[in-house]
Amino acid sequence: RRDNPNLLMKGNDFFLIDHDLAFSFILAIIHDDPWLPAALTFLNKHVFFKPLQGKKPELEGFRERLKRLFDNGRFYEALANLPAEWTDGEEANLDKISRHFEGLAEHQNEFFESVTRILQ
């Protein structure tokens, strides 16, 4: 978020720190259809929203990584390899995370169109 960016910057490089909000959509903004504009209203609070607003974002690299995440099973492999102390009692949240990313992967054209539209 802009009010708490949790990242370090040096020149064009940045490093993310303090990932406690990485899956904040679980708590407040999870939607059944995360690729639709209504589900993406939180983006205007993102630390990079203002610098990207009004620009046509280059999203092909992200699109390719999202596709590969599911094409080769890495997503489910990562979930299966999480330490038990992180996952015990969190099955419902892990299911929400899975459904969220599966939905984005299945509807990636709509998702990327929505993000592009929001940034205009």
N, C-alpha and C positions, 0 to 999 in steps of 0.2 A: 504494500500500500504506500501511497505517497507520504502519509503521515508517519510511517514506520517502515522504511524501505529495506532494512536488513540486508544491505549489500555494500561491498567495498568497491570503489572504482579507482583505476589507475589508467589514464589515457583512454583507450578504447576497450580495455579489459575490465570485466567486473566479476566479482566473486560473491556468490550467494552465501549468506550466513543465517543462522536462526530459522530453521525450516518449519517451525511449529504451525505456520499458516499455510503450508503447501497444499493441504487437502481441506482447507476451510470450507469448501463447498459442501462438505458433509454436514456441517453444523448449521449453515444458514442459507446457502444458495443452491442446493442440489435440486435439480429439476428432472422430470422424466425425459425431457427432450433437451439435453444440454447444448445442442447445436443450434437452437433457435435464438433469435435476438433477445427475446424476453429473459432467457436464462443467462445472458451475458452482460446484463446491466452492471454487474460488479466491475467490469473492465475499466470504467471511468475512474476507479480508485487505484488502479494498478500504477506502480511506480513509473512505468514506461509509457503510460497512456498519452500524457501531454506531448512528449517528444515525438511520438508516432502519429498523433492526430493530424489529419489532413494529408498524410502521406500514404502512398500505396505500399503496403508492407510486402516484403519478400517472404512468402510463407512456404515455398516449395520444399525447402530443407526440412521444416517442421512436418509438412505433409508426408514426406518420404520416411522420416523417423517414426511417425505415428503408424504408418502402414507396416513398416518392418517390425514394429513392436508386436503386432499380432500375426503377421505372416510366418514368422519363425518361432512363435511360441514363447518368446523371451518374457513377455508380460506375465504369463502364468508361471513360468519358471522362477521369476523374481518373487512372486507371491508365495510360491511353495517354499522358497528358501529364506523367508523372513524368520528371525529368531522367535521362538515360542513366547518369550517374555514380551515381545512386541504385539503378538497376535492373540494371546489368550484373552477371551472375553470381547474381542474386537471383530468377531465374525460378521456381524451386521454391517459395520463400517467398511470392512474389506469387500463385502458384497456390493455396497454402494459405489465404492471406488471402481470395482470391476465393471459394473453396469455403466458407470459414467464414461469410462474410457472405451468400452466396447461400443457404446452409442456414438461417441465421437468418431471412432474408426469406421463404423458402418455408414455414418452420415457426414463424412468429412467434407464433401463438396458444399453441403449446406452450412456446415460449421465455418469453413473458411470464407464463404460468401458473407455470413453474418459478421464475422470479425472485421472483414474488409469494410463492410457497410458502417459498422459502428465507428471505425476510425476515420471515416470521411468527414 
